[in-house]
Amino acid sequence: MFKKIAIFLVAVGLFGLGIVTNNYLIQADKANQAATASKKTAIATRKLEQALLDEFYSLNSKLGIGLSYLQYGQELTQLKSSLDKFEREQGNSIVISNLKASMTAYIDALSLWKACIENCTASKQILLGSTLNNSQEVKDRRKLIDLYGIKTQIDIEYEMRSADQSEVLTTIWAKARTEIDIAQNLINNQTN
């Protein structure tokens, strides 16, 4: 009888061990599935980030060839729309702050380009006003010029500060490109 009880206890123990082992395997499988799903989500997110980043690089390439003010505005509108859509769908991405900073620089360049179209000198100097001309528009122009560290000079003909349009746009676009490159490095580091 003692032998039967011992066999019964061993059988119950093995059965219990089987249940525990089976539960452990089920939990391990669920954890593995969750990790795989998380990895797939991360890969999909990286692909979406890279696709958006490629749009930023595309604008940068087009700037190297040359765009008119109108073409630049259209390209920027499309890029801003893509950035907004990405942010709505992806939320907090590792690259979003850099791409937003790049977009801000691109928009600032558009604003100063517009100012030049409206108020540039014949030599393409963006007029930044004088102590006599302190409108909010002029103050905003000065603020952007100072923000990007663009050197200014005194335009003797107009007796006010000015900045070279080409230097202004090139400097701001370089800042935008720097933010794009930082975003690319973040993606590359996540992938590796």
QUIZI-V623623 format. One record per run of one state. SS is the DSSP state (H for helix, E for strand, C for the rest). FROM is the first residue (numbers start at 1). TO is the last residue. If there is no record, write none. Layout:
ss=SS from=FROM to=TO
ss=SS from=FROM to=TO
This chain:
ss=C from=1 to=1
ss=H from=2 to=65
ss=C from=66 to=68
ss=H from=69 to=90
ss=C from=91 to=95
ss=H from=96 to=119
ss=E from=120 to=120
ss=C from=121 to=124
ss=E from=125 to=127
ss=C from=128 to=135
ss=H from=136 to=147
ss=C from=148 to=152
ss=E from=153 to=155
ss=C from=156 to=159
ss=E from=160 to=164
ss=H from=165 to=191
ss=C from=192 to=192
